[in-house]
Amino acid sequence: MRKRLLSITLAAAMLLSLAGCRSAAPTATQAPATAAPAADESPAEGGGTETKAEGETTASAADFKIGIITGTASQGDEEITQANTMKEKYGDMIVTSTYPDNFSTETETVISNAVAMASDPSVKAIIWCQAVPGTAAAIDKVRETRPDMIFIAGTPGEDPGVINPKADIVLQVDEPGCGIVIPPQAKAQGAKTMIHYSFPRHMSYALIVERHENLKKYCAENGIELVDVTAPDPTGDSGITGAQQFILEDVPRQIEKYGKDTVFFTTNCGMQEPLIRSVFEQGAIYSLQCCPSPFHAFPAALNIDMAGHEADVDYMLEQLQAKVTEADMGGRVSTWGVPCNMLFVEAGVEYAKKVLEGQTNGVLDDAVLRDTLQECAGDVKMTINNYVDDNGNKKDNHYLVMADFVTFE
């Protein structure tokens, strides 16, 4: 997925505020580095084909297949783009499907799509990204007939207590950690106010709530006023179009009230494109997406031609720097240098393949999984920790990832 990144300077995002320097290249701030605890090893499970040499295609599709379930391009096309990339790489070994845009009201379709994929006995693993509400129920249904199926859930939309007992592995952005690192990043970008767009459904998710609590605490510590704004739920009656229209209309209102030194954040993928477009038009501040990635909404919002560069991070960073320079917004726009949801799809496939080829110690091999995530992230150093619940219990199968900010100067 990754080529060599543009030259970037690292600084500790949790502990330091960024200096407001301006240069031709993006700069990066470092994610909090903490020791990664090792997970308990699981008994060996899964199928076994012969180990392939590095770079060799894979075992034939007759040995096993890996399924990928993503959303459509309506909410964000990164996951489906990466699913197609994996199919191009591995051919018939990969089978793909999508869940409906209105997944919250079409749970039966979410479940039936997974059951249909699992009806092929050669499908031995299913990768979800995003693992929307209904994924846990779908896993239960599939396991009724396929107890051996391996499930890797990326970016879950269900609380840890729901999805962790069901999926073999859960991969997620460290949302609570983002609530810690975004405020000092925004302060360094000149923010005095943060507008936080969300809606009741999202604000019922445990990790989103924890991120929001951290945003409140660390915004206050950094002298930033946090303002909560309720937006329409894209899965509601007004749909994605209504939610996007609300963002386009509301951003200018908020800037008129609070000024241009306002950083905008939304918990929803479908709202990112109009939000980025409005921030650029108004000259405001944008620190990070809900699903951090240089690809997430930027191309459509800024009219960047991605033909032939769909997974080229270096190209994307260069194009973003050009757009920031053109808009005279140096220092006011940032993201991460790794597309997290694309990472979860790619790493999910590569790890499942290793399990099915007998290269791991069971389905959950902590060391191999961490190595696979880092290999797929390339030059971007990932901080990977296990989720710890409110009672202090570490969940060995739930991984939270962080990366560095890339700030465009």
PyMOL commands that set and color helices and strands:
alter all, ss='L'
color gray80, all
select helices_A, chain A and resi 78-93+107-118+135-143+160-163+175-188+202-204+206-221+239-258+269-282+298-302+313-326+340-356+366-377
alter helices_A, ss='H'
color red, helices_A
select strands_A, chain A and resi 27-29+65-70+94-98+123-131+150-156+169-173+193-198+225-230+262-266+333-336+383-388+394-402+405-408
alter strands_A, ss='S'
color yellow, strands_A
deselect
rebuild
show_as cartoon
